[in-house]
Amino acid sequence: MSLAFTGHRPELLPFGENELSVASLRTKMMMLTEIMNSAANGCDTFFAGGARGGDLIFAEQVLIVKAAVFPDIRLITVVPYEGQANGWTEAWRDRYFRVLELSTDVITLSPRYARGCYHARNRFLVSNADRLLALYNGGATGGTAYTVKYARQQNKEIIVIDPKTLERTVIP
């Protein structure tokens, strides 16, 4: 069994880049709970997209669970193109490269940026996973909305955590 993740960049998260806020800590706890429950129920592979914000936070939570409780789970980070992190801040780049280093596998879909590469990454995540966990505010546009819509079209189970209310819903 496998679980893919999609989520917003920091700009669309209520806590922004303040990951010491109560909202951020609660969000991380909800992610940890989903990862722990998934692993306890036989999920052994977790896919993350490697973008700033939700993707890297999710990947870090998978690595915590792997180190502390389920050493055999796998984190596969799917990168849309090689230079994805080039324009990021040093702090985000450091986190990104640490996640790549600790991932079981890294799949890079393109050597350079190309139009549509992020959507290709999102389709790859959904197509290769049994279920999707989405840190999603319900908006109609953007990469997370696209990924949730694609997962619905592929008849995947979707677990949604609303980053504002922290309400959890399941879309069968």
Disulfide bonds with the S-S distance in Angstrom:
none
